[in-house]
Amino acid sequence: MGNRYHALPDSRSVRSFSKLLRRSPLIQIVFGVLVGYSLTCSFRWEESVHDVADKILTVVKSHNDSSPIPDFFLRCIVMIERKAQKPTSFADALHDGWTKRCNETIFYTNSKNVAKVVKDYNVVLIDSPLGPFHWQFYKAVVDHAAKTPVSWTLVGDEMLFVMVENLRKSLVDMEPSKPIVVGRIMESSSMFSTFFPLINWRSVSVEAGIVFSNGAINSMIRDCSTGFLDPRSTGRALFSCAQSMGVQLVDPVDEDGAHLFHDRNMKSLIGKKYPDRHEGHGDRSCCSEHAATFGGMSYKEQRVAEYANYHVRVMGNEGINEFTPTTTLKPTTKSTAKNVEPPKNGTAKG
């Protein structure tokens, strides 16, 4: 009876590679390192994510609610992915909400439908299947938006909610001409860290929003390139570039040690601190009174937060003094960003 099973065309190559692998310890080590690297790049172990060491945390001086709000030039970049649920609803909520308090707002999207529906906004279509969590995409967007230099540039995704007044106050004592990146800095370890301590990693949280000084864009965004073994995710690439290029990383906290940048929404933060009203008091503060950003918020939650912060008045409390930019910048971006040339350096608008 004939053989019913046929070897695959490349089975001979597989057997040869297996023999070579058994004979050479060096190749075994290299192969193991590559497999481990690929696994750590492919998976993110959320349960092991925690805050960085104190040396990166920077205490921001508290400002009185009635103190003047700094009017430096703030550009806001919002990336709206095609895979987001109801992306046009996000664009409308953002346009009607916190982005009004930026001096300039640019929406970037890889969805032709979104770009078409919200064409009256300052929207740029990116012809790419990637998104904000891919460093190549993120870098191209920031580089394209920064053709006209400004003091500070805030970059976030469609689920970011920003208290612009608090953000401005947290940045007022920092010098925008110096290379500074402000955001939530995290560090994590994988399931392999017990055996391979060097694979622990740190990153800048994309979900919490990231603020770049003009100096950081000039010295890092435009010049930082990643090699074959460098991280491809935005958060890890940003941390790696900042460390290698001498860019100051700032994770701002208030005088009580509470973070100003959050990668999760308000509801989840409160739920973590208040698991059950009958379990005792515990830690009663979910976040800082001067919190600047919250991530992971749906467009409905953003509209509710906008209304609660700026239109609801509590007896005995004047509420937030809404900031209105006095300086605006006319849109200078093209309708489509594809193969964009690196912008030239210039003087930042204050």
Summary of the structure (lengths in Angstrom):
residues: 350
radius of gyration: 23.3
end to end distance: 85.0
largest distance: 93.8
contacts: 1051
relative contact order: 0.17
helix: 33%
strand: 18%
